Amino acid sequence: MTAHPLFDIGGRTALVTGSSRGIGLALARGLAEAGCRVILNGRDGDRLAKAAAGLPGEVHTAVFDVTDGPSVTAGIAEAEERVGPLDILVNNAGMQLRAPLLEFADADWHRVLDTNLTSAFLVGREAARRMTERGHGKIVNICSLQSEVVRPGIAPYAATKGALKMLTKGMCADWGPYGVQVNGLGPGYIETELTRPLVEDEAFSTWVRGRTPAGRWGRTEDLVGGLLFLASPAADFVGGQILYVDGGMASVL
Ligand code: NDP
């Protein structure tokens, strides 16, 4: 039995931002295993090279900071020249700072906003300039369960992810007419470096398992199927949607 041709993305070129570890690296691995030429991104060349060495197929790296406009422009131009035109962009780079809102520092607010939201605008705009000209492309923005709901201590993070949801819909409105389909993937609680303090907090960790119908924390590999769908021709008529992959958590009280 072979996979349906609608899910065939072999030979496509895909850039995943923030893919030196965690969710980004798992998504890059999934794309590589599906036959894509993959470009890993992050701020540390050595870390990226190590990550690339562990992936199958043709894997490249592009070192740039997604919050810095000129670096984004130069990084994408250089990557396209070296590897080829981008077919798929995954805006995954992100960070979380947890603190009560009354104690949240100005500089931290701007860091969270720049890393989680402005980055998607900068990288998405640069990729879409090229994709719209060529008349095709797929962009997937990594949103979050916190695009919809929030807990104490992460209001700035949730604000960026809520805004990223609307940016996804706006990108779809602007670029859909030029053949570029934009959607979001919304992970629930996934074990990574970002969530390590939460995983290590026994009470919180137990709460997550209890609140999730699947009865466990998510693994980074749990997100791959959703991404492959959104990046494939099977999703050509799906636009501006956020696909939540959260073990059912968002749906139950
Ligand atoms: P990690 O902290 O494990 O990884 C973050 C990645 O982003 C790293 O590869 C890091 O690379 C990169 N990165 C951070 N800042 C920049 C920057 N300025 N420029 C380039 N790369 C950058 O996080 P996760 O894997 O957990 O999260 C990935 C995404 O998924 C984020 O957007 C997060 O909000 C989202 N998400 C995560 C959830 C979870 O439960 N883990 C739940 C819902 C959403 P380097 O440091 O090498 O530059």
Residues whose N, C-alpha, C, O or C-beta is under 5 A from the ligand:
A	BS01	NDP	G18 S19 S20 R21 G22 I23 G24 N41 G42 R43 D44 R47 F64 D65 V66 T67 N92 A93 G94 M95 T115 I142 C143 S144 L145 P187 G188 Y189 I190 T192 E193 L194 T195
